[in-house]
Amino acid sequence: MTTRLPYTAVTSGGDAYEIRFPLHPETGSPERVSDLLTAALEAVSKGVETGTPVSDGDVLQALSMALAIRARLLGVAPGAGLRLMHELIGSAYAAALEARQYRTGRA
């Protein structure tokens, strides 16, 4: 059975998504994964709230570049790093698509 990380993401517009991310079998610390995810999302939020418009595509492009850099720093064969990125992104995106969405009282 796959271990899952429950995570609730709330948009600035008040939509919430309850996501259950599958964790890789070699995950060292689900708590650290959650902390890093929160820190990354907070950094993105701060970056897009600077007043200068930024497209969703630009945000995804920057995040994909950061992911590519981190994968390069793994010190594994390029094909192995690419396969791991594809596996992690695919499973995380599938979990996000399955997330329960609801409105919060916050707007």
LUMFIRO-377032 format. One record per residue: x, y, z of N, C-alpha, C in turn. Coordinates in steps of 0.2 Angstrom, whole numbers, padded with zeros to 4 digits, always signed. Last residue first. Layout:
<lumnus>
XYZXYZXYZ/...
</lumnus>
This chain:
<lumnus>
-0060+0173+0008-0060+0176+0001-0054+0181+0000/-0065+0159+0017-0060+0165+0016-0061+0167+0009/-0073+0149+0019-0076+0155+0021-0071+0161+0019/-0071+0139+0004-0070+0140+0011-0073+0147+0013/-0077+0126-0007-0076+0133-0005-0075+0134+0002/-0068+0112-0013-0074+0115-0010-0072+0123-0009/-0063+0097-0021-0063+0104-0021-0069+0107-0017/-0053+0083-0019-0060+0086-0017-0059+0093-0017/-0042+0077-0032-0043+0081-0025-0051+0083-0025/-0038+0071-0043-0043+0068-0039-0045+0071-0033/-0028+0080-0048-0034+0079-0051-0040+0076-0048/-0018+0077-0038-0021+0084-0038-0028+0084-0042/-0015+0064-0042-0018+0065-0035-0021+0072-0035/-0009+0067-0054-0015+0063-0054-0019+0064-0047/+0002+0075-0050-0003+0078-0054-0010+0074-0054/+0009+0065-0043+0007+0071-0039+0001+0074-0043/+0012+0056-0053+0008+0054-0048+0005+0060-0044/+0020+0064-0062+0014+0061-0064+0009+0059-0059/+0030+0069-0054+0026+0074-0057+0019+0070-0059/+0037+0056-0052+0034+0060-0046+0029+0065-0048/+0040+0052-0065+0036+0048-0060+0033+0052-0055/+0048+0062-0070+0041+0060-0073+0037+0056-0068/+0059+0061-0060+0054+0068-0061+0048+0066-0064/+0063+0048-0063+0061+0050-0057+0056+0056-0057/+0067+0050-0077+0062+0045-0075+0059+0047-0068/+0078+0060-0075+0072+0061-0079+0066+0057-0077/+0087+0052-0067+0084+0058-0064+0078+0060-0068/+0090+0042-0076+0087+0040-0070+0083+0046-0067/+0096+0049-0087+0090+0046-0088+0086+0044-0081/+0108+0054-0080+0102+0059-0082+0096+0055-0084/+0112+0046-0065+0112+0046-0072+0107+0050-0075/+0114+0057-0051+0113+0051-0054+0113+0051-0062/+0115+0069-0044+0121+0065-0045+0120+0058-0048/+0106+0078-0041+0106+0072-0038+0112+0067-0038/+0106+0090-0048+0110+0090-0042+0110+0083-0039/+0096+0088-0057+0103+0087-0060+0108+0087-0054/+0085+0090-0049+0086+0083-0052+0093+0083-0054/+0086+0104-0047+0087+0099-0041+0088+0092-0044/+0084+0108-0060+0091+0109-0057+0091+0105-0051/+0071+0104-0063+0076+0101-0067+0083+0102-0064/+0064+0112-0053+0064+0104-0053+0070+0101-0057/+0067+0124-0059+0069+0123-0052+0069+0115-0051/+0059+0123-0071+0067+0124-0071+0070+0123-0064/+0047+0121-0066+0050+0116-0069+0057+0117-0070/+0045+0134-0060+0045+0128-0056+0048+0122-0059/+0045+0142-0072+0050+0143-0067+0050+0137-0062/+0033+0136-0078+0040+0136-0081+0046+0137-0076/+0023+0140-0070+0025+0133-0071+0032+0132-0074/+0024+0154-0071+0025+0150-0064+0027+0143-0065/+0021+0155-0084+0027+0157-0082+0029+0154-0075/+0008+0150-0084+0013+0147-0088+0020+0149-0086/+0001+0160-0077+0002+0153-0074+0007+0149-0078/+0010+0176-0078+0005+0171-0081+0006+0164-0077/+0010+0190-0069+0014+0184-0071+0009+0179-0073/+0011+0208-0066+0007+0202-0068+0012+0196-0070/+0017+0215-0052+0019+0214-0059+0015+0207-0061/+0014+0213-0038+0011+0218-0042+0012+0218-0050/+0018+0202-0031+0022+0208-0031+0019+0214-0035/+0012+0190-0031+0009+0195-0028+0013+0202-0027/+0021+0180-0035+0016+0182-0040+0012+0188-0037/+0029+0178-0024+0032+0180-0031+0027+0183-0035/+0021+0173-0014+0024+0180-0013+0027+0183-0020/+0017+0161-0021+0012+0166-0019+0015+0173-0018/+0030+0155-0021+0027+0156-0027+0021+0162-0026/+0032+0154-0007+0037+0157-0011+0034+0159-0018/+0021+0145-0004+0021+0152-0001+0026+0156-0005/+0025+0133-0010+0019+0137-0012+0019+0144-0010/+0037+0131-0003+0038+0132-0011+0031+0136-0013/+0032+0128+0010+0037+0134+0008+0037+0135+0001/+0024+0117+0007+0021+0123+0010+0026+0129+0008/+0034+0108+0003+0029+0110-0001+0026+0116+0001/+0042+0107+0015+0045+0110+0009+0040+0112+0004/+0032+0101+0024+0035+0108+0025+0038+0111+0019/+0030+0089+0017+0025+0094+0018+0027+0101+0019/+0043+0084+0018+0040+0084+0012+0034+0090+0012/+0044+0083+0032+0049+0088+0028+0046+0089+0021/+0034+0073+0034+0034+0080+0037+0038+0085+0034/+0040+0062+0028+0034+0065+0025+0033+0072+0028/+0056+0058+0025+0052+0061+0030+0045+0065+0027/+0060+0050+0014+0064+0050+0021+0059+0053+0026/+0054+0039+0002+0053+0046+0006+0056+0045+0013/+0054+0028-0006+0061+0030-0002+0060+0037+0001/+0042+0027-0012+0044+0022-0007+0050+0024-0003/+0034+0043-0013+0039+0038-0016+0041+0034-0010/+0017+0045-0009+0024+0047-0007+0028+0041-0010/+0003+0053-0016+0006+0047-0015+0014+0049-0014/-0007+0065-0008-0002+0064-0013+0002+0057-0011/-0022+0070-0008-0019+0065-0005-0013+0062-0009/-0030+0086-0005-0026+0081-0010-0023+0076-0005/-0042+0096-0006-0040+0091-0002-0036+0086-0006/-0043+0113-0010-0042+0106-0013-0039+0102-0008/-0053+0127-0010-0049+0123-0006-0049+0116-0010/-0055+0144-0014-0056+0137-0016-0051+0133-0012/-0052+0158-0011-0056+0154-0007-0058+0147-0009/-0043+0165-0019-0050+0166-0020-0055+0162-0016/-0031+0160-0016-0032+0166-0013-0040+0168-0015/-0033+0142-0011-0032+0148-0016-0034+0154-0013/-0026+0130-0002-0032+0135-0002-0029+0141-0007/-0024+0113+0000-0021+0119-0003-0027+0124-0004/-0020+0101+0011-0025+0105+0009-0022+0111+0006/-0014+0084+0011-0012+0091+0010-0018+0095+0008/-0008+0069+0016-0014+0073+0015-0012+0080+0015/+0002+0057+0008+0002+0064+0012-0004+0068+0011/+0002+0040+0009+0000+0046+0006+0001+0052+0011/+0010+0025+0004+0009+0030+0009+0007+0036+0006/+0003+0011-0004+0006+0017-0005+0005+0022+0001/+0004-0006+0000+0000+0000+0000+0004+0006+0000/
</lumnus>
